[in-house]
Amino acid sequence: MKQSSTRRAMFVLAAILVAAVFSTPSVANDPDPLQDFCVADPTSGITLNEFPCKNPANVTAGDFFFAGIVKAGATNNTQGSVVTGANVEKIPGLNTLGVSLARIDYAPGGLNPPHTHPRATEIVFVLYGELDVGFITTANLLVSKHIVAGEVFVFPRGLVHFQKNNGYMPAAVIAAFNSQLAGTQSIALTLFTSSPPVPDNVLTKAFQIGTKEVTKIRAKLSAMK
């Protein structure tokens, strides 16, 4: 019961953190809204930078609600981690509001592998457990830190970053983004599992490996998709 209460308290702190970070329009990365809300209507068939608005007469409270990050996600996969997004694809009411969340769960030894978010800065709040996190600057400098429950770390927009659970217990964070849809590019998956594929001679020269190694890496990473 005590552990459950502690975790509930952590969720409350995470919510306060997100509210503080995104309380002013000036910090939003997406364009500012011109109306109270514009609930996304992905079925409209119209292509825009954001989603077209749903008819306000058909808007419900459910368009602003999502319970998908209450429970830990399944981490029984190759990387030992799982990201559960709470973005405009899950919460239509986020459309034009310039914010979103995600919950990331890590098994002991789990890794959220190096990736970037091209449209947002990310800030993570540790719910429980401990993580080794870091990002790499354009000067090729690694900025890293060991963080524990209740602590916060920021990953600047567009920079390659990662989180690794080197502890013996599960860990979880709530991540906040200043975009309704931050976008994610996993470095390894992007380079080795794109469609159509990146030419072998590009990868062999870039990574100084042979064609056989490229084939092996592709096979392993493709199985993870």
Secondary structure per residue as TSV (DSSP state, phi and psi in degrees):
chain	resnum	aa	ss	phi	psi
A	1	M	-	360.0	-41.8
A	2	K	H	-63.0	-42.1
A	3	Q	H	-64.3	-40.0
A	4	S	H	-62.3	-42.4
A	5	S	H	-64.2	-39.0
A	6	T	H	-63.5	-42.1
A	7	R	H	-68.4	-36.3
A	8	R	H	-62.9	-40.0
A	9	A	H	-63.2	-38.0
A	10	M	H	-63.6	-40.5
A	11	F	H	-61.3	-41.6
A	12	V	H	-61.7	-45.0
A	13	L	H	-62.3	-39.1
A	14	A	H	-62.9	-40.8
A	15	A	H	-64.0	-41.6
A	16	I	H	-63.4	-40.7
A	17	L	H	-59.8	-48.6
A	18	V	H	-61.8	-42.8
A	19	A	H	-61.3	-40.5
A	20	A	H	-67.8	-41.2
A	21	V	H	-67.1	-39.0
A	22	F	T	-110.8	26.7
A	23	S	S	-79.0	-15.5
A	24	T	S	-118.9	140.5
A	25	P	G	-59.4	-26.6
A	26	S	G	-65.5	-20.9
A	27	V	G	-91.6	-7.8
A	28	A	-	-72.0	137.4
A	29	N	S	-83.9	-34.3
A	30	D	S	-76.0	162.9
A	31	P	-	-58.4	147.0
A	32	D	-	-69.8	144.4
A	33	P	-	-71.8	152.6
A	34	L	S	-110.0	9.4
A	35	Q	S	-150.7	175.4
A	36	D	S	-56.8	-46.9
A	37	F	-	-159.6	163.0
A	38	C	-	-142.9	81.1
A	39	V	-	-60.2	127.7
A	40	A	B	-62.9	138.9
A	41	D	-	-122.8	82.8
A	42	P	T	-69.1	-9.6
A	43	T	T	-90.4	0.5
A	44	S	S	-68.8	-27.0
A	45	G	-	84.3	-2.4
A	46	I	-	-90.7	133.2
A	47	T	-	-98.0	118.6
A	48	L	-	-134.2	169.5
A	49	N	S	-63.4	-35.4
A	50	E	S	-115.8	-175.5
A	51	F	-	-86.5	148.3
A	52	P	-	-61.3	158.3
A	53	C	B	-84.8	139.6
A	54	K	-	-72.5	149.2
A	55	N	-	-57.5	122.2
A	56	P	G	-54.9	-27.3
A	57	A	G	-68.2	-19.6
A	58	N	G	-102.9	3.9
A	59	V	-	-75.0	137.8
A	60	T	-	-128.5	169.3
A	61	A	G	-60.3	-29.4
A	62	G	G	-62.3	-23.7
A	63	D	G	-69.3	-14.5
A	64	F	G	-114.2	13.0
A	65	F	-	-125.5	145.5
A	66	F	-	-157.3	127.7
A	67	A	-	-108.2	12.7
A	68	G	T	-73.9	-8.8
A	69	I	T	-110.7	15.0
A	70	V	S	-69.2	-44.0
A	71	K	S	-104.8	155.9
A	72	A	-	-65.0	140.9
A	73	G	-	-81.6	163.2
A	74	A	-	-74.8	125.0
A	75	T	-	-109.5	16.2
A	76	N	-	-84.4	63.7
A	77	N	S	-133.2	-178.7
A	78	T	S	-59.8	-40.3
A	79	Q	S	-84.7	-18.3
A	80	G	S	72.6	29.2
A	81	S	E	-150.3	160.3
A	82	V	E	-149.0	138.9
A	83	V	E	-108.0	125.9
A	84	T	E	-111.7	107.8
A	85	G	E	-78.3	145.5
A	86	A	E	-127.2	67.2
A	87	N	S	-114.7	-168.3
A	88	V	T	-63.4	-22.4
A	89	E	T	-71.5	-23.6
A	90	K	T	-103.8	-28.5
A	91	I	-	-126.0	91.5
A	92	P	G	-55.7	-28.7
A	93	G	G	-66.6	-11.7
A	94	L	G	-75.7	-13.5
A	95	N	T	-54.2	127.8
A	96	T	T	74.8	-0.7
A	97	L	T	-90.8	-13.1
A	98	G	-	73.7	21.8
A	99	V	-	-140.1	157.8
A	100	S	E	-164.6	168.2
A	101	L	E	-130.5	169.0
A	102	A	E	-152.4	151.6
A	103	R	E	-109.7	133.8
A	104	I	E	-121.4	125.0
A	105	D	E	-111.5	144.1
A	106	Y	E	-132.1	128.7
A	107	A	-	-74.3	163.5
A	108	P	T	-54.9	126.7
A	109	G	T	83.8	-0.8
A	110	G	-	-71.8	151.9
A	111	L	E	-131.4	132.0
A	112	N	E	-95.7	101.1
A	113	P	E	-65.7	163.1
A	114	P	E	-51.6	129.7
A	115	H	E	-157.2	173.3
A	116	T	E	-133.4	159.5
A	117	H	-	-120.0	102.3
A	118	P	T	-66.9	-18.7
A	119	R	T	-115.2	8.9
A	120	A	-	-160.5	150.7
A	121	T	-	-81.6	147.7
A	122	E	E	-120.2	138.6
A	123	I	E	-127.8	128.6
A	124	V	E	-111.6	143.1
A	125	F	E	-119.9	121.6
A	126	V	E	-77.6	117.7
A	127	L	E	-75.8	-47.1
A	128	Y	E	-161.4	161.9
A	129	G	S	86.2	-165.5
A	130	E	E	-144.0	150.4
A	131	L	E	-140.9	150.4
A	132	D	E	-104.2	119.7
A	133	V	E	-126.2	161.3
A	134	G	E	-175.1	162.5
A	135	F	E	-135.3	161.8
A	136	I	E	-117.4	126.8
A	137	T	-	-79.2	171.5
A	138	T	T	-70.2	-11.5
A	139	A	T	-91.6	9.0
A	140	N	-	67.3	31.5
A	141	L	-	-98.5	127.8
A	142	L	E	-85.3	123.3
A	143	V	E	-109.5	111.4
A	144	S	E	-133.2	160.6
A	145	K	E	-159.5	147.4
A	146	H	E	-94.5	122.4
A	147	I	E	-123.2	149.8
A	148	V	E	-129.1	178.6
A	149	A	T	-51.5	131.9
A	150	G	T	91.1	-9.0
A	151	E	-	-97.2	163.2
A	152	V	E	-127.7	145.8
A	153	F	E	-143.1	144.9
A	154	V	E	-112.9	137.5
A	155	F	E	-115.1	111.8
A	156	P	-	-61.8	149.1
A	157	R	T	-51.9	131.7
A	158	G	T	82.1	-10.5
A	159	L	-	-87.2	144.4
A	160	V	E	-65.4	132.3
A	161	H	E	-149.1	170.6
A	162	F	E	-156.9	165.6
A	163	Q	E	-140.0	136.2
A	164	K	E	-133.6	130.0
A	165	N	-	-94.0	99.5
A	166	N	-	-92.1	6.4
A	167	G	S	-85.3	-177.1
A	168	Y	S	-104.3	3.6
A	169	M	S	-125.3	156.9
A	170	P	-	-60.3	157.6
A	171	A	E	-137.1	159.5
A	172	A	E	-153.6	148.4
A	173	V	E	-133.2	157.4
A	174	I	E	-105.2	124.5
A	175	A	E	-107.6	135.3
A	176	A	E	-115.5	144.1
A	177	F	E	-130.6	144.5
A	178	N	S	-91.9	49.7
A	179	S	S	-157.2	146.4
A	180	Q	S	-70.9	-20.2
A	181	L	S	-152.3	89.5
A	182	A	-	-65.6	-29.1
A	183	G	-	75.8	143.4
A	184	T	-	-137.1	129.5
A	185	Q	E	-121.1	107.6
A	186	S	E	-76.1	125.8
A	187	I	H	-58.9	-50.8
A	188	A	H	-65.6	-47.0
A	189	L	H	-65.2	-38.5
A	190	T	H	-61.3	-43.5
A	191	L	H	-79.8	-33.7
A	192	F	H	-107.6	-6.7
A	193	T	S	-131.5	20.3
A	194	S	-	-67.9	162.5
A	195	S	S	-133.4	118.0
A	196	P	S	-66.6	162.6
A	197	P	-	-69.9	150.4
A	198	V	-	-63.9	132.6
A	199	P	-	-54.3	141.3
A	200	D	H	-55.0	-40.5
A	201	N	H	-69.1	-20.3
A	202	V	H	-73.1	-46.4
A	203	L	H	-70.3	-39.0
A	204	T	H	-65.0	-39.0
A	205	K	H	-74.5	-40.5
A	206	A	H	-65.6	-41.1
A	207	F	H	-102.8	0.7
A	208	Q	T	54.9	48.9
A	209	I	-	-130.0	170.3
A	210	G	-	-90.8	170.2
A	211	T	H	-61.7	-35.6
A	212	K	H	-62.7	-40.4
A	213	E	H	-65.2	-39.6
A	214	V	H	-60.3	-44.2
A	215	T	H	-62.4	-42.6
A	216	K	H	-64.3	-44.9
A	217	I	H	-63.1	-43.4
A	218	R	H	-58.7	-44.5
A	219	A	H	-63.5	-42.8
A	220	K	H	-67.2	-44.5
A	221	L	H	-72.0	-34.2
A	222	S	H	-63.7	-31.9
A	223	A	T	-70.0	-19.3
A	224	M	T	-85.7	-18.1
A	225	K	-	-70.1	360.0
